[in-house]
């Protein structure tokens, strides 16, 4: 591996490591109620994080997709 490639790999590794240091894993139950309250009360700070990504399990993703489909169908029937 050439020197520039080695430096690039080290920087990438540090960036990923650094990114992990700036994140915390928490149970969904610890944050969902707070996020829901913030959304319902239109807290401005919540908008600051609108573009943040979150990591969820595959199971939760599938449940959310199913719930979204059901909610959209319910809304369409109600309209």
C-alpha positions in Angstrom: 0.0 0.0 0.0 1.4 3.4 -0.9 1.8 6.2 1.6 -1.1 8.3 0.4 -3.4 5.2 0.5 -2.2 4.3 4.0 -2.9 7.9 5.2 -6.3 7.9 3.6 -7.1 4.5 5.3 -5.9 5.9 8.7 -8.1 9.0 8.3 -11.1 7.0 7.4 -10.6 4.7 10.3 -10.2 7.7 12.7 -13.3 9.3 11.2 -15.4 6.2 11.8 -13.9 5.7 15.3 -14.6 9.4 16.0 -18.1 9.1 14.8 -18.7 6.1 17.1 -17.4 8.1 20.0 -20.0 10.8 19.3 -22.9 8.3 19.4 -24.6 6.5 22.2 -26.8 3.4 22.1 -30.0 3.6 24.1 -33.2 1.6 24.3 -36.0 2.9 22.1 -38.3 3.2 25.2 -35.8 5.6 26.8 -36.2 8.2 24.1 -39.5 7.6 22.2 -41.8 9.2 24.9 -39.5 12.3 25.0 -39.4 12.6 21.2 -43.2 12.2 21.0 -43.7 14.9 23.6 -41.3 17.2 21.8 -43.1 16.6 18.5 -46.5 17.2 20.0 -45.4 20.4 21.7 -43.6 21.6 18.6 -40.2 22.0 20.3 -37.9 24.0 18.0 -34.8 22.0 19.0 -36.3 18.9 17.5 -36.0 20.5 14.0 -32.3 20.8 14.6 -32.0 17.0 14.4 -34.4 16.4 11.5 -31.6 15.3 9.2 -29.9 13.1 11.8 -29.9 9.4 11.0 -30.8 6.7 13.6 -30.0 3.0 13.6 -32.8 0.6 14.2 -33.1 -3.1 14.0 -34.4 -4.9 10.9 -37.5 -6.1 12.9 -38.4 -2.5 14.0 -37.9 -1.3 10.5 -40.3 -3.9 9.1 -42.9 -3.1 11.8 -42.6 0.6 11.1 -43.1 0.0 7.4 -46.2 -2.1 8.1 -47.6 0.5 10.5 -47.0 3.2 7.9 -48.9 1.3 5.3 -51.8 0.6 7.7 -51.9 4.3 8.8 -52.0 5.5 5.2 -54.8 3.1 4.4 -56.8 4.2 7.5 -56.3 7.9 6.5 -57.4 7.1 2.9 -60.6 5.4 4.2 -61.3 8.3 6.6 -61.0 10.9 3.8 
